[in-house]
Amino acid sequence: MQKQSIAVIGGGITGVTTAYALAKRGFQVTLFEQHRYAAMETSFANGGQLSASNAEVWNHTSTILKGLKWMLKSDAPLLVNPKPSWHKFSWFAEFIAQIPKYEHNTIATTRLAIAARQHLFAWAEAEGVDFDLKRQGILHIYRDKKGFDHAAKVSQLLAQGGLERRAVTPAEMRAIEPTLAGQYHGGFFTESDATGDIHKFTVGLAAAAERLGVTCLYGQDVQRLHSDGRRATVLAKDDAGARTHHFDSLVVCAGIGSRDFAAQLGDRVNVYPVKGYSITVNLPDAQSQQAAPTVSLLDDETKLVTSRLGIDRFRVAGTAEFNGANRDIRADRIRPLTEWVNQCFPGINTRQVVPWAGLRPMLPNMMPRVGAGKRANVFYNTGHGHLGWTLSAVTADMVAEHAQQAQRQRQPLAVPVAKLA
């Protein structure tokens, strides 16, 4: 039987994992990526955490209050540009409407994150992908009782989702990560969490996908998507000019571009770009390497996360900026990250710091859109927000399952469409 052809739009972490999962299920996959290589945007230099312990969704009254308080503070962890736009207003209105589902969505996200680990680790091992994996847990740190008490409530929700994390005293925190300086009220430690280099993983898995027969088309400016429910077309432009490609179906994994592509296909996917920043601190000398932590951290007050990438790199990332599709790397947003390193790890040499900014594709309910669109041969795997790296493997497998089920339904042509609905 001839393989079903399917296009994957986007070559970041969700697109590449989706292409791989589809190829494993027997599809003939073509991946379209606008850049010359995979993982060159939001999947390039994120915080590196594979963190089920960070599954708490942001739909909480405290988030709204913090956003209002910090609106005019340029170095705030959460910054909202007050310039009005219909997209921003509609997104925040839906975000507020999801506050009653805060507990439900946090528990559901936790379950997804735990399931994702099994796929990601298994794929990496099977394909020999080296991505600086460290399975040494994640330590959440709190400077005051208020933050610690809120975290205790979150831990109860995480536990309902199947995640075990334990409260630790300041003395236990120092035992877990001896390099951490400063005074703390307490922390929470999740031994099962991990870290790694998202860019290295995505590039390695893209190569594995090609070995499975996936066609990766780079340097493709996808201009138009169309589907009539049975056949799909992708109009893409490269150095050779514009060309229309034909497929049985397609999957949109296009990050912040997913909203516009969905509109072309008759769907509404209200993704908003939420900018995050990171710094990669090069550790050129033995003193810096010894002074940098090996256990991953999440500082809830500053909304910063860390990961140790090999011997000579230390990643610090975080913040959330609602400022449209703006990719500028602002010095006033990078400076707090470097200052945080100086305060918490004074032995690290911060002369060699590489700044970066990426746009997280976020949906108002903080949950990814995974599954079918209005047309029977259109699927989505997008809107993962700050947990794209953490959730990618399981949502890729889920959307591949959706596509396979739809393929089975379309094969018996004698069955009336009405009975399939």
Secondary structure, DSSP 8 states (H G I E B T S, - for coil): ----EEEEE--SHHHHHHHHHHHHTT-EEEEE-SSSSSS-STTSS---EE-GGG---S-SHHHHHHHHHTTT-TT-SEEE-----HHHHHHHHHHHHTGGGHHHHHHHHHHHHHHHHHHHHHHHHHHT-----B-S-EEEEESSHHHHHHHHHHHHHHHHTT---EEE-HHHHHHH-TT--S--SEEEEETT-EE--HHHHHHHHHHHHHHTT-EEE-S-EEEEEEE-SS-EEEEEEETTEEEEEEESEEEE--GGGHHHHHHHTT-----EEEEEEEEEEE--SHHHHHHS-SSEEEETTTTEEEEEETTTEEEEEEEEEE-SS-----HHHHHHHHHHHHHH-TTS--SSEEEEEEEEEE-TTS--EEEE-SSTTEEEEE-BGGGHHHHHHHHHHHHHHHHHHHHHHHS-TTS-HHHH-
